[in-house]
């Protein structure tokens, strides 16, 4: 029994199947996880090690190199990228896409356990497995208002606890707060007066601040535990701690030589919302959470929390659910438009009833596709929704073919039942072949490699599910409904005819006859049109872009003031920029300005330094914008260019979802000598400036703070019974302070006790040179007796890639004027101009680079690298798709020639595509 006959003879069962699909499909659509981007496992790991107050050069030698040496032999590593910056080491490990990530993670932890030669006073290594949800937060919540730093910190902690109770919230991170600390501000003059050193204070606190167990003792019939109670319960106990006893001066307490303060740690960063200090909270969701529902709950929590405290302002920013909601709305609108257009067109050709049958297949196919997607753990996200929108125009094709054939049998006088059976059965295999060829065209995308491949895996799955659902609907559901709703009366051909239909048929027949009569001219016209399409692309009238990115919801300015600039001075510069942005004519397109002083984010790595700042400009929804992104950016650029206090800045687009395409322009140079790398970087920047449409060009090189270098006199150190570590510890106390113990008080929380020198007492190099240090026999000498001090220049950071030093040059592309015409530069074109393109006869500026700069290697990263990694697998996927399509057609036609005739028409589709892109101004891209 054929499927068509089964369908026609089991109408009740078919209707029940349809009802079940609609009920479960709607339930699945409502409940299935919704998120902005698929939860792609990047196959990448971070290792972070803190070592406060240590220069990048020392971080490179003491932290980065030992870790790189240990982990470099791990299997399936794609590359290792490291950054040594002041007080911090960051190592990024990218694994081969084919690697077993769980096994690689376990192996990495095993190798890190073997790293036992890091400095004792460095922080323990922190390891992180990088996933999409851990890179992009669901939203940012800013807490601000006319409140103290301490009050905002406590409110942020309370708000964090409440957010963690919201269903499907996985983690919450707070930025812009400062932890409580106990400061011992030592007075150097008084220490000298009493013959004490900073190390004496540290030792005294450590020896006293302990609770020590002493076993147990039996007294009579009772057992008692013995515990020595030495920990500080109050701040006053620290002040009263005896440091030494002198015959002449008597008891010397900490309070005699230092001021003890219960305060907050020194600010490393400052967070601001619309020029006001704020605390920012990043919120992340669980894998199975619905971002739309979760964000609604978060907004409710934020609104309720704001009402509790007078003067508190709570704003939700970067709401990722908005883009998902918009995509779902777009899908719904397109589906409705598709239903209406299908109905109108088919009404003209095969009558309103048949048109209704075909249009009915769109919601059925989508709902069945949702059920299948959910079973395969495919979430509703921007990429899967794009796939559904893409396939929208295809899912009615098979139903139209079946309906047209049934309609033909009705015209021949067959009853509705016989027409449905014969019409469907006759055309079923051609319909299956038609759907199979479309699935075959998308299915090889599963073979794509690299990070792009992990994202694009969604498309073949979504397209295949939707097309299989439509095939089921057209071959199983549709015949039954045609019989049930066609009525039992005779078919009247005149009722189905339409004047527009007749006119279109006549015109079509006439044009086909002309084309067949002049076949040579017809083919020549098509070939010329195809050639003109290629010429349009080659002339750059239609730009090619590997992955087309939409307009961002956020603009990001990364700022740098001169090396050594204090946090407060950097904040002053940022305030000037903030006030300008909030008062420009385009301000109605700006929702908020969120700033972070003291760091900015670069490739998911925080560049922490008092001279750095990040200004994020949140824009209104794209449909509501009255000005373009370029207009806003150009006005702000012109103002920033007038600020003399700035060292450099870049203006970039914020996150736009989708696969990680990298920078528009990224060139990496590897070598040993940092000075030479800096020179090469400046040379490449100068060449890039010559290319119109390049912007935000910068190198990763940055001048660091001035360094005070302590050069030990090893013979003197040995003579006095000292060590390099004791000198380093002493200078650390005097410069930025050092952790010496913990304070618990009467509560459960722990706070650092930090020993420092009063700020006004260290004004120049001589103050450090005269710091007292105790020798092995108890005498006091000045630091200059055992070490020389000199001032030198260093680097803000030192980067490695695959264990070799490197400098990277990055930039973006923008519009430019040429002969009075506004054109858009592309990353592909810039890459071709720099490294050459034999296919386009372009000699690259950097051709022969390694001959000109021996010992230095050049690599292209960013979009160029992603395209290079993906293009080979994409070409293979294209070949497989062509082979599959040919096989399916050859099987259907039982001929090797006819499939070639059909496939020969495929390139001519590019004519409409390219000229459509030319009219709309969109780039030729994968998405």
C-alpha positions in Angstrom: 0.0 0.0 0.0 1.4 3.4 -1.0 1.7 6.2 1.5 -1.0 8.2 -0.5 -3.5 5.3 -0.3 -2.8 4.8 3.4 -3.3 8.6 4.0 -6.6 8.7 2.1 -8.0 5.6 3.7 -7.0 6.6 7.3 -8.3 10.1 7.6 -9.0 9.9 11.3 -5.5 8.7 12.1 -4.0 11.4 9.8 -6.0 14.1 11.6 -4.9 12.8 15.0 -1.2 12.9 13.9 -1.7 16.5 12.7 -3.3 17.5 16.0 -0.6 15.8 18.0 2.1 17.5 16.0 0.4 20.9 16.5 0.0 20.4 20.3 3.5 19.0 20.9 5.0 21.4 18.4 3.6 24.5 20.1 4.6 23.1 23.6 8.1 22.4 22.3 8.4 25.8 20.7 7.4 27.5 24.0 9.5 25.4 26.3 12.7 24.6 24.2 15.8 26.5 25.3 16.2 29.9 23.7 19.6 31.7 23.6 21.4 34.3 21.6 24.1 31.9 20.2 24.6 28.2 20.3 26.5 26.8 23.2 29.6 26.0 21.2 32.5 24.5 23.1 35.5 26.4 21.7 37.9 23.7 22.6 40.0 26.3 24.4 41.4 26.7 27.9 42.7 29.6 30.0 45.4 29.5 32.6 45.7 32.7 34.8 48.3 33.3 37.5 48.5 36.5 39.5 51.9 37.8 40.9 51.2 41.2 42.2 53.7 44.0 41.6 55.9 42.0 39.3 57.0 43.4 35.9 56.0 41.8 32.6 59.6 40.7 31.9 59.7 38.8 35.2 56.3 37.4 34.7 57.5 36.1 31.3 60.5 34.4 32.9 59.1 33.2 36.2 55.5 32.2 35.2 54.9 32.0 31.5 58.0 30.1 30.4 57.7 27.3 33.0 54.1 26.8 32.2 54.6 26.8 28.5 57.5 24.3 28.8 55.3 21.9 30.8 52.1 22.0 28.6 53.6 22.4 25.1 53.9 18.6 24.7 50.1 18.0 25.2 48.5 16.3 22.2 46.2 17.9 19.8 47.1 21.5 20.6 46.3 24.0 17.8 48.3 26.8 19.3 49.3 28.4 22.7 49.0 32.1 23.2 50.5 33.8 26.3 50.5 37.3 27.7 52.8 38.5 30.5 51.6 41.8 31.9 52.2 43.6 35.2 51.3 41.3 38.0 49.5 38.7 35.8 50.2 35.9 33.4 47.5 34.6 31.0 48.0 31.5 28.9 45.4 30.6 26.2 45.4 27.0 24.8 43.4 26.4 21.7 42.8 22.7 20.9 42.5 21.1 17.5 38.8 20.9 16.6 39.0 17.1 16.3 40.5 16.7 19.8 38.6 15.1 22.7 38.0 18.2 24.8 37.2 16.3 28.0 40.4 14.2 27.7 42.4 17.4 26.8 41.0 19.2 29.9 42.0 16.2 32.1 45.5 16.1 30.6 46.0 19.8 31.0 45.1 19.6 34.7 47.5 16.7 35.1 50.3 18.6 33.4 49.6 21.7 35.5 49.9 19.6 38.7 53.5 19.0 37.6 54.4 22.7 37.5 56.2 23.1 40.8 58.8 25.8 40.1 56.6 28.9 40.2 57.4 31.6 42.8 56.1 30.8 46.3 54.4 34.2 46.6 52.6 33.9 43.2 48.9 33.0 43.2 47.9 29.5 42.5 47.2 28.9 38.7 43.5 29.3 37.9 42.3 27.1 35.0 39.1 27.8 33.0 37.5 25.9 30.2 36.1 28.3 27.6 32.6 27.9 26.4 30.3 30.3 24.5 28.1 30.9 27.5 31.1 31.7 29.6 32.3 34.2 27.1 29.1 36.2 26.4 27.0 37.0 29.4 23.2 37.0 29.1 23.0 40.6 30.3 24.8 43.3 32.4 23.1 44.9 35.4 24.5 48.2 36.7 23.9 49.3 40.2 24.6 53.0 40.9 23.3 56.1 42.6 24.3 58.5 45.3 25.7 55.8 47.6 29.1 55.0 49.2 31.4 52.4 47.7 30.8 50.1 50.7 27.1 50.4 50.4 27.2 49.6 46.7 29.4 46.6 47.4 27.0 45.2 50.0 24.0 45.8 47.8 25.7 44.1 44.8 26.4 41.0 47.0 22.8 40.9 48.1 21.6 41.3 44.5 23.9 38.6 43.4 22.4 36.2 45.9 18.9 37.0 44.7 19.9 36.5 41.0 21.4 33.1 41.8 17.9 32.1 43.0 16.4 32.9 39.7 15.7 29.8 37.7 18.3 28.9 35.1 20.8 31.5 36.2 24.2 29.6 36.3 26.6 32.3 37.7 26.8 35.9 38.5 30.1 38.0 38.5 30.5 41.3 40.2 32.9 44.0 38.9 33.7 47.4 40.3 33.7 46.5 44.0 36.5 46.5 46.5 37.0 44.0 49.3 37.5 44.9 52.9 41.1 45.0 54.1 43.0 45.8 57.2 45.9 48.2 56.5 49.0 48.6 58.6 50.4 52.0 57.4 53.9 51.9 58.8 55.9 55.1 59.6 59.5 54.6 58.4 60.8 57.3 60.7 59.3 55.8 63.8 60.5 52.3 62.8 64.0 53.7 62.5 63.6 55.5 65.9 62.8 52.1 67.6 65.3 50.1 65.5 62.6 48.1 63.7 62.0 47.1 60.1 59.0 46.3 58.0 59.9 42.6 58.1 59.8 42.9 62.0 56.1 44.0 61.8 55.2 41.2 59.4 56.9 38.6 61.6 55.2 39.9 64.7 51.7 39.7 63.1 52.3 36.3 61.7 53.6 34.8 65.0 50.7 36.2 67.0 47.7 35.8 64.7 47.2 32.0 65.1 44.9 29.6 66.9 46.9 26.5 67.6 45.5 23.1 68.7 47.2 21.5 71.7 45.7 18.1 71.8 43.5 17.0 74.7 43.8 16.5 78.5 41.8 14.4 80.9 40.8 16.1 84.2 39.0 13.8 86.5 36.4 12.1 84.5 36.2 14.7 81.7 38.2 15.1 78.5 39.1 18.6 77.4 40.4 19.8 74.1 43.4 22.3 74.3 43.5 25.2 71.9 45.7 28.3 72.1 43.7 31.4 71.1 46.0 33.8 69.3 43.9 35.2 66.4 42.9 38.8 66.4 39.3 39.4 67.4 39.3 43.2 67.0 41.3 45.9 65.2 42.4 47.3 68.6 44.2 44.0 69.3 46.3 44.5 66.2 47.3 48.0 67.4 48.1 46.7 70.8 50.3 43.9 69.6 53.8 44.1 71.1 56.5 44.2 68.4 59.5 44.4 70.7 60.7 45.3 74.1 63.6 47.8 74.4 65.4 48.5 77.7 65.3 52.3 77.1 62.0 52.8 75.3 60.1 50.0 76.9 57.3 48.1 75.1 56.9 49.0 71.4 53.5 48.2 69.9 52.3 48.2 66.3 50.2 51.3 67.1 53.4 53.2 68.0 54.9 52.7 64.6 52.0 52.2 62.3 48.4 53.3 61.7 45.9 50.4 61.6 42.9 51.1 59.4 39.8 49.0 58.6 39.2 50.0 55.0 38.7 48.8 51.5 41.4 47.5 49.1 42.9 50.0 46.7 40.8 50.4 43.6 42.2 48.6 40.6 39.2 49.6 38.4 36.3 52.0 38.5 32.9 51.2 37.0 30.5 53.9 35.9 27.1 54.3 34.4 26.3 57.5 32.6 29.2 59.3 34.4 28.1 58.0 37.9 30.1 55.4 39.8 28.4 52.0 39.6 28.9 48.3 40.3 28.3 46.0 37.3 26.9 42.5 37.5 27.4 40.0 34.7 24.7 37.3 34.5 25.1 34.0 32.8 22.4 31.4 32.1 22.3 27.6 32.2 22.3 25.5 29.1 18.7 24.5 29.2 17.3 28.0 30.1 15.0 30.1 28.0 16.8 33.4 27.7 13.5 35.3 27.1 11.9 33.9 30.3 15.1 34.2 32.4 15.5 37.9 31.3 11.9 38.7 32.2 12.6 37.3 35.7 15.8 39.2 36.0 14.2 42.5 35.0 11.5 41.9 37.6 14.1 41.2 40.3 16.0 44.4 39.3 12.9 46.5 39.5 12.0 45.1 42.9 15.5 45.5 44.2 15.7 49.1 43.1 12.6 50.0 45.2 14.2 48.8 48.4 16.9 51.4 48.7 16.4 55.2 48.3 18.8 56.6 45.8 19.7 53.3 44.2 19.5 53.0 40.4 19.4 49.5 38.8 19.6 49.3 35.0 19.7 46.2 32.9 22.0 46.5 29.9 23.1 44.3 26.9 19.9 42.2 27.1 20.7 39.2 24.9 17.0 38.2 24.8 16.1 41.2 22.7 18.0 39.9 19.7 16.5 36.4 20.1 13.0 37.9 20.5 13.6 40.0 17.3 14.7 36.9 15.4 11.7 34.9 16.5 9.5 37.9 15.5 11.2 38.0 12.1 10.6 34.3 11.7 7.0 34.7 12.6 6.5 37.7 10.3 8.2 35.9 7.4 6.2 32.8 8.0 2.9 34.8 7.9 4.1 36.6 4.8 5.0 33.3 3.2 1.7 31.8 4.0 -0.1 34.8 2.4 2.1 34.9 -0.7 1.8 31.2 -1.2 -1.9 31.4 -0.9 -2.3 34.3 -3.4 0.1 32.8 -6.0 -1.5 29.3 -5.8 -5.0 30.7 -5.8 -4.2 32.1 -9.3 -2.9 28.8 -10.6 -4.8 26.0 -8.8 -7.6 27.5 -6.9 -8.2 28.8 -3.4 -8.7 25.4 -1.8 -5.5 23.9 -3.1 -3.7 27.2 -2.1 -5.0 26.8 1.4 -3.7 23.2 1.6 -0.2 24.3 0.5 -0.1 27.3 2.9 -1.3 25.0 5.7 2.0 23.0 5.4 4.2 25.9 6.5 3.1 26.0 10.2 2.9 22.2 10.3 6.4 21.7 8.9 7.9 24.3 11.4 6.2 22.7 14.4 7.3 19.2 13.4 10.8 20.6 12.8 10.8 22.1 16.4 10.0 18.7 17.8 12.8 17.1 15.8 15.3 19.9 16.7 14.5 19.5 20.4 15.2 15.8 20.2 18.6 16.6 18.7 19.4 19.2 21.4 19.3 22.1 19.0 18.2 25.3 20.7 16.3 28.2 19.3 19.1 30.8 18.8 19.9 33.4 16.2 21.7 30.8 13.9 19.0 28.1 14.1 16.3 30.8 13.5 18.3 32.1 10.5 18.3 28.5 9.2 14.5 28.3 9.5 14.1 31.7 7.8 16.4 30.4 5.0 14.4 27.3 4.5 11.0 29.0 4.7 10.7 29.4 0.9 11.6 25.8 0.3 9.2 23.9 2.5 6.1 24.5 0.4 7.8 23.4 -2.9 7.0 19.7 -2.4 3.4 20.4 -1.4 2.9 22.6 -4.5 4.2 19.8 -6.8 1.9 17.2 -5.2 -1.1 19.6 -5.3 -0.5 20.5 -8.9 -0.4 16.8 -9.9 -3.5 16.0 -8.0 -5.1 19.1 -9.6 -4.1 17.7 -13.0 -5.9 14.4 -12.3 -9.0 16.2 -11.2 -9.0 18.1 -14.5 -8.9 14.7 -16.2 -12.1 13.7 -14.4 -10.9 11.5 -11.6 -12.6 11.6 -8.2 -10.9 13.4 -5.3 -9.9 10.1 -3.8 -8.4 8.6 -7.0 -6.8 11.9 -8.0 -5.1 12.2 -4.6 -3.8 8.6 -4.7 -2.7 8.6 -8.3 -1.4 12.2 -8.2 0.6 11.7 -5.1 1.9 8.2 -5.9 3.1 9.3 -9.4 5.1 12.2 -8.1 6.3 10.9 -4.8 9.8 9.8 -5.8 10.5 12.9 -7.8 9.4 14.9 -4.7 11.6 12.8 -2.5 14.5 13.4 -4.9 13.9 17.1 -5.0 13.9 17.4 -1.2 17.0 15.0 -1.0 19.0 17.3 -3.3 18.3 20.3 -1.1 19.3 18.3 2.0 22.4 17.1 0.2 23.4 20.7 -0.6 23.4 21.6 3.1 24.4 18.3 4.7 28.1 18.5 3.8 28.4 21.7 6.0 28.7 19.1 8.8 32.2 18.5 7.4 33.3 22.1 8.0 36.3 22.4 10.4 37.4 25.0 12.9 35.4 27.3 15.1 33.2 28.3 12.1 32.3 24.6 11.5 31.1 24.3 15.1 28.7 27.1 14.5 27.6 26.1 11.0 26.7 22.6 12.1 23.4 24.1 13.1 22.4 24.9 9.5 22.3 21.4 7.9 20.5 20.0 11.0 17.8 22.7 11.0 17.4 22.7 7.2 17.2 18.9 7.0 14.6 18.7 9.8 12.4 21.4 8.3 12.6 19.8 4.8 11.9 16.3 6.1 8.9 17.6 8.0 7.6 19.3 4.9 8.1 16.0 2.9 6.1 14.1 5.5 3.4 16.7 5.3 3.1 16.7 1.5 3.2 12.8 1.1 1.2 11.7 4.2 -0.9 14.6 5.6 -1.8 16.4 2.4 -3.5 13.7 0.4 -6.0 12.9 3.2 -6.9 16.6 3.6 -7.4 17.1 -0.2 -9.9 14.3 -0.2 -11.8 15.4 2.9 -12.1 19.1 1.9 -12.5 18.8 -1.9 -16.1 17.8 -1.7 -17.9 15.0 -3.7 -19.1 17.2 -6.6 -17.7 17.0 -10.1 -14.6 19.1 -10.9 -15.4 22.2 -12.9 -12.3 23.4 -14.7 -13.8 26.8 -15.3 -14.1 27.4 -11.6 -10.4 27.0 -11.3 -9.4 29.3 -14.2 -8.3 32.8 -13.6 -7.7 35.6 -16.0 -4.3 36.4 -14.7 -3.4 32.7 -14.9 -4.4 32.6 -18.5 -2.4 35.8 -19.3 0.7 34.5 -17.5 0.5 31.1 -19.3 0.2 32.8 -22.7 3.2 35.0 -22.0 5.3 32.1 -20.7 4.6 30.0 -23.7 5.4 32.8 -26.1 8.8 33.5 -24.4 9.7 29.8 -24.2 9.0 29.4 -27.9 11.2 32.5 -28.7 14.0 31.1 -26.5 13.8 27.6 -28.1 13.8 29.1 -31.6 16.9 31.2 -30.8 18.7 28.9 -28.4 22.1 30.2 -29.3 21.2 33.8 -28.5 19.4 32.8 -25.3 22.5 30.9 -24.1 24.7 33.8 -25.1 22.6 36.3 -23.2 22.8 34.1 -20.1 26.5 33.6 -20.4 27.1 37.4 -20.9 24.9 38.1 -17.8 26.9 35.6 -15.8 30.2 37.2 -17.0 28.9 40.6 -16.1 28.1 39.3 -12.6 31.6 38.1 -12.2 32.9 41.4 -13.4 30.8 43.2 -10.8 32.5 41.2 -8.1 36.0 41.6 -9.5 35.6 45.4 -9.8 34.7 45.5 -6.1 31.1 46.8 -6.7 29.9 43.8 -4.7 32.3 43.1 -1.8 33.0 39.6 -0.6 33.1 38.9 3.1 33.6 35.4 4.6 31.0 36.0 7.3 28.7 39.0 7.1 28.2 40.6 10.5 25.1 42.6 11.4 25.0 46.0 13.0 26.1 45.9 16.7 24.0 47.0 19.6 27.0 48.3 21.3 30.0 50.5 20.4 33.3 50.0 22.3 36.1 52.5 22.8 39.3 51.2 24.3 41.5 54.0 25.6 45.0 54.3 26.8 46.5 57.3 28.6 50.3 57.7 28.9 52.2 54.9 30.8 52.2 55.5 34.6 48.9 57.6 34.6 47.0 57.1 37.8 43.5 55.6 37.9 42.1 59.0 39.0 43.7 60.8 36.1 42.5 58.2 33.6 39.0 58.6 35.1 39.2 62.4 34.4 39.9 61.8 30.7 37.0 59.2 30.5 34.6 61.7 32.2 35.3 64.3 29.5 34.5 61.7 26.8 31.4 60.4 28.6 30.0 63.9 29.0 30.6 64.6 25.3 28.9 61.4 24.2 25.8 62.0 26.3 25.3 65.5 24.8 26.0 64.9 21.1 23.1 65.5 18.6 22.9 61.7 18.1 22.3 61.2 21.8 18.7 60.1 21.2 20.1 56.9 19.7 22.2 56.2 22.9 20.6 54.4 25.8 23.6 54.5 28.2 27.3 54.9 28.5 29.0 52.2 30.7 32.7 52.8 31.5 35.4 50.7 33.2 38.5 52.6 34.2 41.6 50.5 34.9 41.1 47.8 32.2 39.6 46.9 28.9 38.9 43.6 27.2 40.9 42.4 24.2 40.1 39.0 22.7 38.4 38.0 25.9 41.5 38.9 27.9 41.4 41.7 30.4 44.2 44.3 29.9 44.4 45.6 33.5 46.4 48.8 34.0 45.5 52.2 35.6 46.2 53.8 32.2 43.5 51.7 30.4 39.8 52.3 30.1 36.8 50.9 28.2 33.8 53.0 27.3 30.8 51.0 26.0 28.0 52.9 24.2 24.7 51.1 24.4 22.5 52.0 21.4 18.7 51.8 21.1 17.2 49.1 18.9 18.4 49.2 15.4 14.9 49.8 14.0 14.6 52.8 16.2 17.9 54.5 15.3 17.7 57.8 13.5 21.4 58.0 12.8 23.8 55.5 11.4 26.6 53.8 13.3 29.1 55.6 11.1 27.7 59.0 11.9 27.9 58.4 15.7 31.4 56.9 15.5 32.7 59.7 13.3 31.5 62.5 15.6 33.0 60.8 18.6 36.3 60.1 16.8 36.7 63.7 15.8 36.3 64.8 19.5 38.6 62.1 20.9 41.3 63.1 18.4 41.4 66.6 20.1 42.2 65.2 23.6 45.9 65.6 24.2 46.0 63.5 27.4 45.2 60.3 25.4 48.1 58.0 24.4 46.0 55.9 22.0 42.5 54.6 21.4 40.5 52.2 19.2 36.9 52.3 18.3 35.3 48.9 17.8 31.9 47.3 17.4 30.5 45.3 20.3 29.3 41.7 20.2 27.0 40.9 17.3 26.5 37.2 17.9 27.4 34.4 15.5 30.7 32.7 15.0 33.9 34.3 16.2 35.3 35.9 13.1 38.2 37.7 14.8 39.5 41.2 13.9 39.0 42.6 10.4 42.7 43.0 10.2 45.2 41.0 12.3 48.9 40.5 11.4 51.2 38.7 13.8 55.0 39.0 13.7 57.1 36.5 15.7 60.7 37.0 16.7 63.1 37.3 19.7 64.0 40.9 20.0 61.2 43.1 21.4 62.8 46.3 20.1 63.0 44.9 16.6 59.4 43.6 16.8 58.3 47.1 17.8 60.1 48.6 14.7 58.5 46.0 12.4 55.1 46.7 13.9 55.4 50.4 13.2 56.5 49.7 9.6 53.4 47.5 9.0 51.1 50.2 10.6 52.6 52.8 8.2 51.8 50.5 5.2 48.3 49.8 6.4 47.7 53.6 6.7 48.2 53.9 3.0 45.2 51.6 2.3 41.9 53.6 2.2 39.2 52.4 4.5 41.4 51.1 7.3 40.9 52.4 10.8 41.7 51.7 14.5 45.2 50.5 13.5 47.3 49.6 16.5 50.1 47.3 17.6 50.0 45.1 20.8 53.2 46.8 21.9 52.7 49.3 24.7 55.2 51.2 26.7 55.1 50.2 30.3 55.6 52.0 33.5 59.0 53.1 34.5 60.7 50.5 36.6 62.9 50.7 39.7 65.3 47.9 39.2 67.0 46.5 42.3 70.4 44.9 41.5 71.5 42.8 44.4 75.1 42.8 45.6 75.4 39.1 46.1 78.7 39.2 48.1 77.2 41.7 50.5 74.0 39.7 50.8 75.9 36.6 51.7 78.1 38.4 54.1 75.1 39.8 56.0 73.2 36.5 56.0 70.3 37.8 53.9 68.6 36.6 50.7 67.2 38.1 47.5 63.7 37.1 48.7 64.0 39.1 51.9 65.0 42.2 49.8 62.1 41.7 47.4 59.6 41.3 50.2 60.9 44.5 51.9 60.6 46.5 48.7 57.2 45.1 48.1 55.9 46.3 51.5 57.4 49.8 50.8 56.0 50.2 47.2 52.6 48.7 46.8 52.1 46.9 50.1 52.1 43.2 50.8 49.7 40.6 52.3 50.9 39.3 55.7 48.0 37.6 57.3 44.2 37.2 57.6 41.7 38.9 59.9 38.6 37.0 60.9 37.3 39.0 63.8 34.1 37.5 65.3 32.6 36.5 62.0 33.2 33.8 59.4 34.5 36.0 56.7 38.3 36.5 56.2 40.0 39.8 55.2 43.6 40.4 54.2 45.9 42.2 56.5 48.2 44.3 54.3 51.4 46.0 55.4 52.3 49.2 53.7 54.4 52.4 54.0 52.6 55.7 54.5 52.4 57.2 51.0 54.1 60.5 51.7 57.2 58.8 53.0 58.3 57.2 49.7 58.8 60.2 47.4 62.0 59.3 45.4 64.6 56.7 44.9 66.6 57.7 48.0 63.7 56.9 50.3 63.8 53.3 49.0 67.6 53.2 49.2 67.5 54.1 52.9 65.0 51.5 53.9 66.3 49.6 57.0 66.7 45.8 56.8 67.8 43.5 59.6 70.9 41.4 59.0 71.4 37.8 60.0 73.1 38.9 63.3 70.4 41.4 64.2 72.0 44.6 63.0 70.2 47.2 60.9 71.6 48.4 57.6 70.2 50.4 54.7 69.0 48.7 51.6 71.6 50.5 49.5 74.3 48.6 51.4 73.3 45.3 49.7 71.6 46.5 46.5 71.9 49.1 43.8 68.7 50.8 42.6 68.2 52.3 39.1 65.3 53.5 36.9 64.6 51.9 33.6 61.9 51.5 31.0 59.9 48.3 30.5 57.0 47.0 28.4 53.3 47.0 29.4 53.0 43.4 28.2 55.0 40.7 26.4 53.1 38.3 24.2 53.9 34.8 23.0 52.5 32.5 20.4 53.6 28.9 20.4 56.4 29.9 22.8 57.8 32.6 20.6 57.6 36.3 21.3 55.3 38.2 19.0 53.7 41.6 18.3 50.3 41.8 16.7 48.9 44.5 14.5 45.1 44.9 14.4 42.6 47.2 12.8 39.1 47.5 11.3 37.7 48.3 7.9 35.3 51.2 7.2 33.9 53.3 4.4 36.1 55.6 2.3 35.7 58.1 -0.5 37.1 57.4 -4.0 36.3 59.7 -6.9 33.4 61.1 -5.1 31.9 57.6 -4.5 31.5 56.1 -1.0 32.9 52.6 -0.9 33.3 50.0 1.8 36.7 48.4 2.4 36.8 44.7 3.2 39.1 42.6 5.2 39.7 40.2 2.3 40.9 43.1 0.1 43.2 44.5 2.8 44.7 41.0 3.3 45.3 40.6 -0.5 47.0 44.0 -0.7 49.3 43.1 2.2 50.3 39.5 1.5 49.5 39.4 -2.3 47.0 37.4 -4.3 48.2 35.6 -7.4 44.7 35.0 -8.6 44.1 38.8 -8.7 47.7 39.6 -9.8 48.3 41.6 -6.6 51.9 41.8 -5.3 51.7 42.1 -1.6 53.4 44.8 0.5 54.8 42.1 2.7 56.0 39.7 0.0 59.5 38.7 0.8 59.1 39.7 4.4 61.2 37.0 5.9 64.1 37.8 3.5 63.9 41.5 4.5 63.6 40.7 8.2 65.6 37.4 8.8 64.6 35.6 11.9 61.1 37.1 12.0 58.0 35.3 10.8 54.7 36.8 9.7 51.2 35.4 10.1 47.8 36.6 9.2 45.1 36.2 11.8 41.6 37.4 12.3 39.1 36.9 9.5 41.9 35.9 7.1 43.0 33.0 9.5 39.4 31.9 10.1 38.8 31.9 6.4 42.0 29.9 5.7 41.2 27.3 8.3 37.6 26.9 7.0 37.9 27.3 3.2 39.6 23.9 2.6 36.9 22.0 4.4 34.3 24.2 2.8 35.6 23.3 -0.7 35.5 19.7 0.2 32.0 20.1 1.5 31.0 21.7 -1.8 32.5 18.8 -3.8 30.6 16.3 -1.6 27.4 18.3 -2.1 27.8 18.3 -5.9 28.5 14.6 -5.9 25.5 13.8 -3.7 23.1 15.9 -5.8 24.4 14.3 -9.0 24.0 10.8 -7.5 20.4 11.5 -6.4 19.4 13.0 -9.8 21.1 10.2 -11.8 19.2 7.7 -9.7 16.0 9.5 -10.3 16.5 10.1 -14.0 18.3 6.8 -14.6 20.7 8.9 -16.8 24.1 10.5 -16.4 23.4 13.2 -18.9 20.1 14.7 -17.7 21.5 15.5 -14.2 24.3 17.4 -15.9 21.8 19.5 -17.8 20.0 20.3 -14.6 23.1 21.1 -12.6 24.4 23.2 -15.5 21.7 25.8 -14.6 23.0 26.2 -11.0 25.7 28.8 -11.8 23.2 31.0 -13.5 21.4 31.6 -10.2 24.4 33.8 -9.3 23.2 36.4 -11.8 20.2 37.2 -9.6 22.2 36.9 -6.4 25.0 39.2 -7.4 22.8 41.9 -8.9 20.5 41.7 -5.9 23.5 42.3 -3.7 24.6 45.2 -5.9 21.2 46.9 -5.5 21.0 46.3 -1.7 24.7 47.1 -1.1 25.2 43.9 0.9 28.4 41.8 0.8 28.7 38.4 -0.8 29.2 36.1 2.2 28.2 32.8 3.8 25.5 34.4 6.0 
